């Protein structure tokens, strides 16, 4: 039996809200809507969605605060969130990622871009450890759900990350990025490679997204984020996890 995904769309522009709703419903999703931040939070509490499309500019409580609130609630702490930002508002994109959004779309955008972002985020939620792309590992069952690189220990089935014996909380995309880097420890990965493998091959975005998430991870993993030892920058190329 096919499960119909429930998507919460939050925007105060009626025409845009109707257009997004129509396109998502035509693609087979079940859509619920909200025109302001408070009603969006109420709707998310009533029945947690599988994904949220959230405009930054909302009356009263803006989209950034809505995103923060959703991340603080257990039911939506890991729900994929894609934010809608006005053209040229780079600060909204960066801040949106920093408060917990997984992706952003710049207005105006087309139907194909919207659906590609939604599909990519939902797919990543279904396969958080890259199971759809990774071959089955030939190792004892007790090790298949564990990833250990130096002081980093990850319980893959429980998505629990421990560094130097201390458990840390990561947002979904931070976790996905860390897992990919750790599984390729010692290998220098370009920003484009990270975008493709972590955000999805149909992701349409820029490499600044990777830089923001790397900075996030350093703040949580490194003893001194200003002088990282685990997540190192390879100038002109990308990043490497030293472990």
Backbone bond lengths (Angstrom), bond angles and torsions (degrees), N, CA, C in turn:
res aa  C-N    CA-C-N  psi(-1)  N-CA   C-N-CA  omega(-1)  CA-C   N-CA-C  phi
1 X - - - 1.454 - - 1.524 110.18 -
2 X 1.327 117.13 128.10 1.455 121.92 -178.81 1.523 110.77 -78.36
3 X 1.319 115.65 130.19 1.459 121.14 177.98 1.525 108.97 -88.70
4 X 1.320 116.54 125.96 1.456 120.86 178.52 1.519 108.81 -85.75
5 X 1.328 116.95 122.56 1.451 121.15 -177.34 1.530 110.53 -75.62
6 X 1.324 114.85 141.38 1.463 121.85 -179.71 1.526 109.15 -103.33
7 X 1.315 116.53 122.10 1.463 121.64 -177.68 1.521 109.74 -117.95
8 X 1.327 115.39 130.46 1.459 121.94 176.51 1.524 108.42 -97.06
9 X 1.333 116.78 121.57 1.465 122.32 179.17 1.523 108.23 -110.46
10 X 1.325 116.10 126.83 1.467 121.17 -175.99 1.521 109.48 -123.21
11 X 1.327 116.57 113.65 1.466 121.75 178.82 1.516 108.63 -161.64
12 X 1.328 117.67 143.65 1.461 120.40 -178.70 1.523 113.02 -95.43
13 X 1.347 117.43 0.65 1.460 121.33 175.50 1.526 108.35 -92.63
14 X 1.320 116.40 111.62 1.468 121.14 -173.50 1.522 112.40 -57.56
15 X 1.321 116.95 -45.40 1.466 119.94 -176.63 1.529 110.73 -64.51
16 X 1.318 116.65 -44.51 1.466 119.92 179.45 1.519 110.52 -65.58
17 X 1.327 116.39 -40.02 1.465 120.73 179.42 1.526 110.15 -61.38
18 X 1.319 116.58 -43.82 1.465 120.93 179.04 1.524 111.37 -65.74
19 X 1.322 116.51 -39.48 1.469 120.60 -178.42 1.528 110.99 -66.29
20 X 1.332 116.40 -46.31 1.464 120.23 179.19 1.524 110.25 -62.85
21 X 1.318 115.75 -43.51 1.462 120.33 179.79 1.523 110.82 -59.65
22 X 1.309 116.42 -46.59 1.479 121.24 -179.11 1.528 110.60 -60.13
23 X 1.336 116.94 -47.93 1.465 120.36 -177.47 1.526 112.16 -64.33
24 X 1.316 116.51 -39.04 1.463 119.21 179.34 1.521 111.48 -70.58
25 X 1.311 116.87 -40.44 1.465 119.86 178.36 1.521 111.38 -65.67
26 X 1.320 116.79 -37.65 1.459 120.11 176.97 1.525 111.58 -64.28
27 X 1.322 116.04 -27.24 1.464 120.76 178.52 1.525 112.16 -85.61
28 X 1.341 117.22 -0.05 1.459 120.79 174.43 1.509 116.15 100.75
29 X 1.329 117.57 8.48 1.457 120.24 179.76 1.533 110.99 -92.93
30 X 1.323 115.66 154.68 1.464 121.22 172.92 1.520 107.21 -95.68
31 X 1.316 116.36 125.85 1.461 120.58 -171.80 1.523 111.24 -116.87
32 X 1.314 116.04 134.90 1.460 123.07 169.17 1.520 106.28 -121.49
33 X 1.322 117.55 151.11 1.458 120.46 -173.71 1.526 112.35 -127.72
34 X 1.324 114.16 161.09 1.465 121.96 173.62 1.524 106.86 -149.32
35 X 1.328 116.08 146.49 1.462 120.32 -177.18 1.526 113.04 -106.84
36 X 1.323 117.60 -0.26 1.463 120.92 176.54 1.523 110.22 -152.25
37 X 1.320 115.81 169.62 1.454 120.48 -174.00 1.508 114.97 -64.67
38 X 1.314 117.53 -43.05 1.456 121.00 -177.29 1.528 111.54 -64.51
39 X 1.332 116.15 -44.00 1.464 118.84 179.38 1.526 110.91 -67.78
40 X 1.338 116.84 -30.65 1.468 120.24 176.74 1.526 110.73 -64.75
41 X 1.330 116.31 -44.02 1.466 120.04 179.08 1.523 110.71 -65.57
42 X 1.336 116.99 -39.55 1.465 120.73 177.85 1.524 110.72 -61.56
43 X 1.329 116.29 -43.44 1.465 121.29 -179.01 1.528 110.82 -65.81
44 X 1.332 116.32 -39.59 1.464 120.67 179.90 1.529 111.27 -67.36
45 X 1.325 116.77 -34.56 1.471 120.16 177.83 1.522 110.57 -72.28
46 X 1.314 116.63 -37.78 1.470 121.00 -177.43 1.528 110.59 -63.30
47 X 1.296 115.62 -46.65 1.471 120.68 178.04 1.523 108.02 -150.86
48 X 1.320 118.31 102.29 1.461 121.23 -176.72 1.534 111.81 -55.28
49 X 1.326 117.33 129.04 1.463 120.85 -179.51 1.522 111.94 -80.10
50 X 1.322 116.10 167.31 1.457 121.09 175.15 1.521 111.18 -84.61
51 X 1.336 116.26 -20.35 1.463 121.40 179.74 1.517 107.84 -161.38
52 X 1.347 116.19 150.92 1.460 121.57 179.09 1.518 109.39 -123.78
53 X 1.340 116.31 129.64 1.461 122.44 170.10 1.521 105.52 -104.69
54 X 1.333 116.85 115.31 1.464 121.00 -165.99 1.525 111.72 -128.92
55 X 1.340 116.52 120.06 1.455 120.86 177.30 1.525 109.98 -75.84
56 X 1.325 117.20 142.84 1.462 120.95 178.38 1.520 110.97 -70.63
57 X 1.343 116.63 -46.15 1.458 121.53 -175.35 1.529 110.25 -88.77
58 X 1.323 115.51 103.23 1.456 121.72 179.12 1.525 108.65 -129.39
59 X 1.335 118.06 151.36 1.474 119.99 177.56 1.526 110.79 -69.46
60 X 1.320 116.10 142.76 1.458 119.43 -179.64 1.521 110.59 74.55
61 X 1.303 116.62 -111.45 1.462 121.80 177.51 1.524 109.80 -77.43
62 X 1.340 117.44 119.53 1.461 119.18 -177.70 1.525 111.49 -77.65
63 X 1.341 114.88 172.03 1.457 120.09 -176.04 1.507 114.42 -64.01
64 X 1.329 117.62 -30.46 1.462 120.47 178.99 1.520 111.06 -64.52
65 X 1.334 116.04 -42.07 1.458 119.63 178.53 1.526 110.88 -69.97
66 X 1.327 117.26 -36.98 1.466 120.52 176.15 1.532 109.22 -59.67
67 X 1.327 116.18 -43.46 1.465 120.75 178.97 1.521 110.48 -60.65
68 X 1.333 117.01 -45.12 1.469 120.45 177.85 1.528 110.97 -57.66
69 X 1.336 115.47 -46.16 1.462 120.23 -177.91 1.527 111.40 -64.05
70 X 1.319 117.08 -40.72 1.465 120.73 178.88 1.522 110.57 -62.90
71 X 1.309 117.41 -38.42 1.466 120.99 -179.14 1.522 112.13 -70.74
72 X 1.322 117.49 -21.51 1.459 120.81 179.82 1.524 112.48 -84.33
73 X 1.319 117.36 -12.37 1.456 121.48 -178.82 1.531 109.57 -96.61
74 X 1.314 116.29 132.79 1.461 120.57 -176.95 1.521 112.65 -55.61
75 X 1.335 116.55 -40.76 1.466 120.52 -174.69 1.521 112.67 -67.15
76 X 1.344 117.76 -23.93 1.467 120.54 -177.23 1.530 112.20 -123.89
77 X 1.316 117.14 13.81 1.465 120.81 -177.25 1.523 112.21 -61.34
78 X 1.335 117.12 -30.72 1.468 120.45 -178.66 1.517 112.66 -116.94
79 X 1.331 117.69 10.11 1.462 121.02 179.87 1.530 109.89 -67.53
80 X 1.332 119.02 130.02 1.464 120.33 177.59 1.532 111.20 -59.72
81 X 1.332 116.28 133.60 1.458 121.81 178.74 1.521 109.01 -127.64
82 X 1.331 115.94 124.79 1.463 121.26 173.79 1.518 107.28 -114.07
83 X 1.329 116.22 126.55 1.453 121.12 -175.95 1.530 111.17 -100.49
84 X 1.326 115.12 146.64 1.460 122.13 176.95 1.521 108.14 -101.56
85 X 1.336 116.79 125.92 1.453 120.61 -179.17 1.522 110.16 -125.66
86 X 1.328 115.59 153.68 1.461 120.38 177.90 1.523 109.89 -72.77
87 X 1.315 116.45 151.81 1.460 121.59 -178.79 1.525 110.61 -58.68
88 X 1.338 116.22 128.36 1.452 121.12 176.28 1.511 114.98 89.14
89 X 1.334 118.28 -8.41 1.462 120.14 -179.25 1.524 110.48 -84.24
90 X 1.326 115.72 72.32 1.458 121.26 -176.42 1.524 111.60 -60.87
91 X 1.326 116.58 -35.08 1.460 119.85 -178.06 1.520 110.87 -63.42
92 X 1.349 116.96 -36.33 1.461 120.03 177.82 1.519 111.03 -63.26
93 X 1.325 116.06 -38.70 1.457 120.03 -179.40 1.533 110.60 -64.31
94 X 1.307 115.66 -47.46 1.463 120.23 -177.82 1.522 111.25 -65.76
95 X 1.335 116.39 -48.24 1.462 120.06 179.89 1.522 110.48 -63.16
96 X 1.331 117.04 -39.07 1.457 120.70 178.12 1.515 111.81 -57.96
97 X 1.323 117.15 -43.54 1.456 120.94 177.64 1.525 110.54 -65.97
98 X 1.322 116.09 -37.26 1.456 119.50 -177.37 1.526 113.11 -70.49
99 X 1.328 118.18 -27.56 1.467 119.70 179.45 1.520 112.24 -90.11
100 X 1.332 117.38 -0.96 1.456 118.62 172.74 1.509 117.49 124.59
101 X 1.337 118.50 1.40 1.464 119.75 177.68 1.525 109.97 -69.77
102 X 1.324 116.10 150.49 1.457 120.82 179.52 1.518 112.54 -93.48
103 X 1.325 116.38 -24.51 1.455 120.28 -175.25 1.523 108.38 -161.12
104 X 1.318 117.12 170.33 1.451 121.00 175.54 1.524 109.37 -145.44
105 X 1.325 115.76 154.70 1.457 122.84 175.22 1.522 107.19 -126.77
106 X 1.323 116.09 132.99 1.457 120.47 179.80 1.521 110.22 -91.82
107 X 1.324 115.74 130.02 1.460 120.48 176.02 1.535 109.51 -76.15
108 X 1.337 118.04 144.55 1.470 126.73 -5.97 1.532 110.34 -79.65
109 X 1.318 116.50 153.19 1.454 120.70 -179.94 1.524 108.72 -135.45
110 X 1.317 115.15 161.27 1.458 120.66 -178.14 1.518 112.71 -100.87
111 X 1.310 115.12 168.86 1.463 121.91 -179.05 1.528 111.15 -59.37
112 X 1.326 117.05 -43.46 1.466 119.92 -177.36 1.522 112.26 -63.47
113 X 1.331 115.91 -41.59 1.465 118.85 179.50 1.526 110.60 -64.46
114 X 1.323 116.31 -44.56 1.467 120.25 179.41 1.519 110.91 -57.79
115 X 1.327 116.71 -51.02 1.462 120.28 -177.05 1.524 111.83 -66.26
116 X 1.344 117.13 -34.54 1.463 120.07 178.52 1.518 110.81 -64.69
117 X 1.334 116.45 -43.07 1.463 119.36 179.36 1.529 110.93 -64.98
118 X 1.324 116.19 -43.03 1.467 120.72 -179.21 1.524 110.37 -62.90
119 X 1.326 117.10 -46.99 1.464 120.31 -179.99 1.525 111.62 -61.54
120 X 1.339 116.55 -42.67 1.452 120.16 -178.45 1.527 111.31 -63.39
121 X 1.327 117.45 -42.85 1.464 120.79 -179.32 1.517 111.71 -68.18
122 X 1.316 117.13 -41.16 1.460 119.83 179.10 1.526 110.73 -67.19
123 X 1.317 116.59 -37.61 1.462 119.66 178.20 1.517 110.91 -64.61
124 X 1.341 116.53 -40.52 1.456 120.13 178.64 1.523 111.07 -66.60
125 X 1.315 116.55 -32.95 1.467 119.60 177.33 1.524 110.49 -68.23
126 X 1.344 116.52 -33.64 1.463 120.90 179.05 1.523 111.96 -74.17
127 X 1.341 116.45 -34.05 1.460 121.19 -177.40 1.527 109.50 -124.75
128 X 1.331 117.18 68.41 1.463 120.88 -173.89 1.512 114.72 -61.74
129 X 1.311 117.56 -23.48 1.456 120.37 -177.94 1.523 112.20 -106.52
130 X 1.341 116.43 16.14 1.453 119.92 -179.98 1.502 113.24 74.50
131 X 1.337 118.35 25.51 1.463 121.74 -175.13 1.509 112.12 -61.76
132 X 1.345 118.80 -29.05 1.460 120.19 -178.44 1.518 111.62 -74.64
133 X 1.354 117.44 -17.67 1.446 120.67 -176.77 1.521 112.45 -111.09
134 X 1.325 116.91 -22.19 1.450 119.93 -174.90 1.528 110.88 -91.76
135 X 1.325 118.14 136.19 1.463 120.21 175.12 1.514 110.14 -68.15
136 X 1.321 117.21 153.52 1.456 121.15 178.67 1.523 109.93 -62.76
137 X 1.301 116.57 129.31 1.453 121.24 -177.78 1.532 110.53 -76.91
138 X 1.323 115.51 136.84 1.455 120.99 178.14 1.534 108.42 -91.39
139 X 1.321 115.44 83.77 1.450 120.35 -179.46 1.516 108.89 -152.48
140 X 1.330 117.95 164.20 1.460 121.33 -178.75 1.518 110.81 -57.06
141 X 1.347 118.16 145.86 1.466 121.88 -179.71 1.511 113.51 -52.18
142 X 1.348 117.24 -35.77 1.458 120.22 -177.33 1.518 112.26 -65.00
143 X 1.359 117.04 -20.27 1.457 120.91 -177.25 1.529 112.85 -99.36
144 X 1.310 117.97 -13.84 1.455 119.77 -175.11 1.520 112.82 -67.16
145 X 1.319 116.73 -25.80 1.452 120.20 -178.71 1.518 112.32 -102.95
146 X 1.329 116.16 19.12 1.453 120.04 -178.59 1.522 110.51 -132.64
147 X 1.313 115.36 135.31 1.464 121.60 176.30 1.521 107.34 -125.70
148 X 1.320 116.81 120.18 1.458 121.55 -178.15 1.525 108.83 -127.28
149 X 1.328 115.43 121.41 1.460 121.53 175.47 1.524 107.32 -135.31
150 X 1.310 116.97 104.56 1.456 119.97 -178.03 1.532 110.90 61.10
151 X 1.330 115.93 -125.47 1.461 121.15 -179.55 1.524 112.86 -84.13
152 X 1.324 117.01 -0.63 1.465 121.58 179.42 1.521 110.13 -91.66
153 X 1.333 115.89 125.47 1.454 122.17 176.12 1.528 108.21 -126.34
154 X 1.336 116.06 128.30 1.461 120.49 -179.13 1.518 109.90 -127.47
155 X 1.319 115.72 124.83 1.461 122.03 170.53 1.519 105.55 -88.41
156 X 1.324 117.59 103.31 1.463 121.45 -172.03 1.522 112.78 -67.60
157 X 1.320 117.03 -37.85 1.464 119.01 -178.86 1.524 111.33 -69.01
158 X 1.331 116.28 -33.54 1.460 119.73 -179.59 1.514 113.45 -98.33
159 X 1.354 116.61 -2.89 1.468 122.64 -178.79 1.537 110.33 54.46
160 X 1.324 116.30 40.66 1.460 121.72 -179.94 1.524 109.68 -104.30
161 X 1.317 114.99 125.49 1.465 121.56 -176.19 1.525 109.59 -112.57
162 X 1.331 115.82 128.43 1.457 121.44 178.11 1.525 108.94 -126.38
163 X 1.321 116.31 132.03 1.462 121.05 176.60 1.520 108.80 -126.28
164 X 1.345 115.52 125.10 1.470 121.55 -176.90 1.525 111.66 52.53
165 X 1.336 115.96 38.08 1.449 121.98 176.95 1.506 115.73 82.09
166 X 1.329 117.46 0.19 1.457 121.15 -178.84 1.523 110.05 -112.12
167 X 1.348 116.18 126.99 1.454 120.57 179.72 1.526 110.24 -76.53
168 X 1.329 116.73 138.28 1.458 121.32 179.46 1.519 109.76 -125.40
169 X 1.331 115.36 152.10 1.461 121.76 178.30 1.519 109.56 -98.07
170 X 1.326 116.31 132.22 1.459 121.60 178.98 1.523 109.88 -126.64
171 X 1.319 116.08 144.27 1.458 121.00 171.61 1.533 108.63 -71.83
172 X 1.331 118.05 159.04 1.469 121.01 -173.86 1.531 114.60 -50.93
173 X 1.325 117.32 -47.73 1.458 118.43 -176.71 1.527 111.70 -73.90
174 X 1.316 117.99 -31.17 1.464 120.38 173.71 1.530 109.64 -60.73
175 X 1.330 114.77 -44.39 1.469 120.31 -179.77 1.529 110.47 -62.29
176 X 1.333 116.76 -47.34 1.470 120.85 -179.43 1.526 111.09 -59.05
177 X 1.340 115.72 -42.62 1.465 120.13 -179.57 1.520 110.85 -65.62
178 X 1.316 117.06 -43.41 1.463 120.26 179.19 1.520 111.48 -61.62
179 X 1.324 116.46 -44.02 1.471 120.24 -178.97 1.531 110.53 -61.25
180 X 1.322 116.51 -43.64 1.471 119.20 -179.21 1.524 111.15 -65.58
181 X 1.325 116.57 -42.20 1.463 120.12 178.63 1.528 110.99 -65.10
182 X 1.331 116.03 -43.45 1.469 120.17 -177.51 1.529 111.60 -66.48
183 X 1.321 116.03 -38.83 1.465 119.37 178.94 1.530 111.75 -67.33
184 X 1.314 116.30 -20.34 1.466 121.38 178.84 1.527 110.49 -114.44
185 X 1.349 116.27 32.50 1.461 119.65 -175.72 1.526 110.54 -58.43
186 X 1.331 113.45 139.41 1.461 119.98 -177.71 1.509 113.60 88.68
187 X 1.345 117.44 -11.65 1.461 121.95 -179.79 1.526 109.92 -102.12
188 X 1.313 116.78 129.21 1.457 120.60 177.92 1.531 108.80 -77.03
189 X 1.327 115.69 124.06 1.465 121.43 -177.43 1.526 109.42 -114.34
190 X 1.317 116.71 133.45 1.456 120.28 178.77 1.523 110.06 -76.41
191 X 1.322 116.40 162.44 1.457 120.49 177.36 1.526 110.35 -62.46
192 X 1.324 117.06 -37.86 1.465 119.87 178.91 1.526 111.09 -64.36
193 X 1.323 117.04 -39.74 1.464 119.91 177.23 1.525 110.86 -61.69
194 X 1.324 116.08 -43.06 1.462 120.20 -179.68 1.518 110.89 -66.07
195 X 1.320 117.99 -40.38 1.464 120.74 176.86 1.522 110.73 -60.23
196 X 1.327 115.85 -45.14 1.465 120.02 -177.03 1.520 112.28 -66.16
197 X 1.316 116.76 -45.73 1.465 119.74 -172.71 1.525 113.71 -84.40
198 X 1.315 117.65 -27.65 1.466 120.29 -177.77 1.516 111.95 -97.67
199 X 1.326 115.90 -42.19 1.472 119.02 -179.09 1.529 112.02 -91.81
200 X 1.332 118.01 -18.77 1.460 120.75 176.90 1.514 111.72 115.50
201 X 1.327 115.81 147.71 1.457 120.58 -177.14 1.524 112.69 -66.79
202 X 1.344 117.49 -21.93 1.459 119.28 179.04 1.517 111.63 -99.59
203 X 1.337 116.56 15.67 1.466 120.18 178.52 1.524 109.38 -71.71
204 X 1.315 115.50 136.37 1.456 121.32 177.90 1.526 107.14 -117.65
205 X 1.310 116.99 100.24 1.452 119.12 -177.01 1.513 110.58 -163.25
206 X 1.329 117.60 -175.51 1.459 120.54 179.77 1.520 110.55 -112.50
207 X 1.322 114.85 167.16 1.463 120.20 -173.24 1.523 112.82 -73.58
208 X 1.321 118.35 -9.50 1.462 120.44 176.67 1.532 110.32 -61.01
209 X 1.322 115.89 -29.51 1.464 120.55 177.09 1.530 110.62 -57.58
210 X 1.324 116.62 -43.42 1.461 121.08 179.46 1.526 110.35 -64.09
211 X 1.319 116.64 -45.20 1.467 120.77 -178.02 1.527 111.78 -59.74
212 X 1.328 116.58 -41.11 1.467 120.59 -179.99 1.522 110.42 -63.41
213 X 1.327 117.08 -44.18 1.462 120.44 -178.33 1.528 111.90 -70.24
214 X 1.331 116.99 -33.92 1.462 120.00 175.31 1.523 109.76 -63.67
215 X 1.314 117.47 -42.97 1.463 120.96 178.46 1.523 110.35 -61.19
216 X 1.322 115.89 -41.09 1.468 121.57 176.12 1.520 111.37 -56.85
217 X 1.344 114.58 -50.83 1.463 119.66 -176.77 1.527 110.74 -62.43
218 X 1.311 117.02 -40.74 1.465 120.07 -179.91 1.530 111.07 -60.35
219 X 1.326 116.18 -39.00 1.466 119.57 -179.64 1.530 111.68 -64.18
220 X 1.322 116.36 -25.95 1.458 119.81 -177.68 1.529 113.55 -98.22
221 X 1.335 116.97 -23.92 1.461 120.65 -173.69 1.526 114.23 -104.37
222 X 1.320 116.38 -34.55 1.458 120.53 -171.40 1.527 112.26 -85.29
223 X 1.312 115.77 145.22 1.453 120.37 172.32 1.524 110.02 -67.34
224 X 1.335 115.64 -37.27 1.464 122.12 176.62 1.524 107.81 -132.92
225 X 1.337 117.48 95.10 1.470 120.39 -178.10 1.523 114.09 -56.13
226 X 1.332 116.99 -27.83 1.462 120.29 -179.71 1.529 112.13 -73.82
227 X 1.328 115.92 -19.06 1.459 121.17 177.91 1.528 109.06 -133.46
228 X 1.341 116.54 71.16 1.474 121.13 -172.10 1.526 113.54 -66.30
229 X 1.324 114.51 139.55 1.463 121.17 176.58 1.527 111.78 -107.89
230 X 1.343 116.73 -27.81 1.461 120.88 -177.62 1.521 111.65 -89.79
231 X 1.330 116.16 -55.51 1.466 121.80 -178.41 1.526 108.67 -100.52
232 X 1.315 115.62 95.44 1.454 119.89 -174.29 1.524 112.10 -102.14
233 X 1.317 114.72 145.59 1.463 121.54 177.02 1.521 109.90 -88.06
234 X 1.322 116.41 132.60 1.454 121.99 172.22 1.525 105.55 -105.72
235 X 1.300 115.94 104.06 1.456 121.38 -170.27 1.530 112.34 -55.07
236 X 1.316 114.89 129.88 1.451 120.32 178.31 1.509 114.69 81.17
237 X 1.351 116.64 -3.07 1.472 119.83 -177.83 1.523 111.40 -123.45
238 X 1.346 115.74 -66.22 1.460 118.01 -176.72 1.509 110.93 172.75
239 X 1.341 116.77 -128.82 1.471 121.30 -175.11 1.529 110.70 -136.61
240 X 1.332 114.44 158.36 1.453 120.58 176.47 1.529 108.80 -141.92
241 X 1.333 115.82 140.43 1.461 121.79 175.20 1.513 107.52 -95.93
242 X 1.335 115.99 116.60 1.469 120.08 -176.01 1.525 112.81 -85.84
243 X 1.330 117.67 -29.08 1.454 120.81 176.30 1.520 113.23 68.97
